[in-house]
Amino acid sequence: MKKLSLLLSILLLNGILIAQTTGLPAIDKHSKNAAYAEFLGNGFAYSLNYERLLLQDNIMSIRARAGISAGFLNIFTGVGLPLELNFAFLEKNGHALECGTGFAWFNGKSSYRNEDRELVSSSRYNVCDINLRVGYRYQKPGNGLVLRAGFLPVFAVVSPPEVRNNSFFPFGKTFTPWGGISVGYAFGK
């Protein structure tokens, strides 16, 4: 009798597990890693990024990203560290809606020149911004192409007055509507 009960329990449990796994459509499994260049975005002008897939199921995927950006403008020079946590929803054939939040820290030097291009003043700055992301993501199933485009409203957390008052530098304001596009490659199953 114990053997029959055990056999029935295993069959019943097996039926329940199969029923639960077939309720949702299967999604294409993505590579765990991606490297890409982002133009504009939360790295200001550009950033080079590494992204890691943290979780993926039939409803969404979660990715963490870290990057580095370098200032190359005459007015602002320095480095930046953009970080993000993104959620991709409604994934189908590699296309997805991407939402997330991020943080960017910039450290550098600002130089102000007069109309004759003479140096008037220079100072060190630290800017800390928080951004949101709403956009489109395409990642070829398996290894391959990654494309992203998004709207990134940016909110200043810490910003010195010389950065806030400079009309050329977009970050560091209380609120800045911003955007970005990314192109890269996904790898590693």
C-alpha positions, 0 to 999 in steps of 0.5 A: 500500500505504501508503494502504491501511495508513493507512486500515485504521489509522484505521478500527481506531483509530476502532473502538477509540475508539467501543468505549471510549466506549460501555462506561459509561453516560453521566451527566448533565452538571452546571453548573460553578458553584454558590452555596448557603447551608449551615446548620450544616455546617463553617461552624458556624452557617451559611455562604455558599458558592461551589463549582466543578466540577473534574472529571466523568466517568462514575464521579464528579465532584470539586468544590471549595468556599469559603465565609464564615461570620460569628459572630452569637452573644453568646458568640462573634463573628467570621468563619470560612472553610470550605473543602472538596473533595468527591467525588460517586459513584453519580450518577443523575438528579442524585442522588449519594453525596457524600464529602469533606474540609474545613478551617475556620478561625475568628477572633473574640472570645469574651465570658464573662458571669456569671449577672447578665449582667455581662462577666467576660472577653473574649479573641481566638481562632483555631480550626482544624478539619478535617472529613470529609463523608458525605452525599447530594447532589441537583443538577438536571442543567444549571442549577438546584436544589442540595440537600445533607445530610451528616454532618460529624465535626469534629476540632480542629487548633488550639483555645485552652483557653477555646474547648475548655472552653466547652460552648456552642461546638461546634467546637474540641473534639477531636472533634465529631459534626456535620451540615449541610444546603445549599440553592442554585442551580447555574449556568454550563455 
